[in-house]
Amino acid sequence: MSDLDPRLNAFRDDLADARLKDRVAAPRYVEGRPAGIARGIVDLRRAPDASSGLDTQLLFGERVRVFDEAGGWTWVQSETDGYVGYLESAALGPAVEQPTHRLRALRSFLYPEPNLKTPALDCLSIASPVQVVGEKNGYSEIAGGGWLYSKHLQPLTESSPDFVATALEFLGTPYLWGGRSSIGLDCSTLVQLSLACAGVNLRRDSYQQAATAGEALNGLPQEVTLERGDLVFSPGHVAIMLDAEHIVHANGFTMTVAIERLQALEKRVLEETGGKGFTGVRRIMP
């Protein structure tokens, strides 16, 4: 039995990613083929079943590697953060080879023509990568078809370095376990998407971020001088410091993205973990 995390490595009893050939035993290995997400927001599930648990979501324009397809479901691995799971086959299209922009508005409609009065084709969420192939009437035509309002886009050559300000744009967004969009998201997605707009790629889950994001500070929140943008971790959770006393986070207590005092979060964490409390602080370096 492999000790690899199946959420981040594509292997099953019947087949595996060919890149894992030296690490897992399988009756069949598959190279995988590239594909792209062709819908605004797509659920990635643990099994090929709409009632299966939601691990994460994929965004329009993101690339995946396809390993298997059957019964209307496709088994893929995200090239954005490595997550493996099942999505509806109809949500896939050709991979966008050269994205030029990201959606910078929280969300924006995709139109069949450069005209706001035409019925929208879809709704895209912040950080979705797109390739602009033309412009007209203040709208940008994207590869694969459709038009987005140009002022809602940001060239990939530019960024929004104040990721805390970006996180604050999500205030009031509903909390959704496994959610990864401005329609609904969880704590680690708030961090991931906010930093994506700053041009920083980050892993998906809080336990991964706790080990890889920025640099670890030598001490717990009560033991270090906290700064704006520091990431404060507790078991299964991450919050962003606004200043030395306040945080912004997506959380299951308010069921929204909200601002709270760090002290209030600490009290709940102590109660929920039997006194274990915070586990670490990491600083995103410029």
Order of alpha helices (4+ residues) and beta strands (2+ residues): beta-beta-beta-beta-beta-beta-beta-beta-beta-beta-beta-beta-beta-beta-beta-beta-beta-alpha-alpha-alpha-beta-beta-beta-beta-beta-alpha-beta
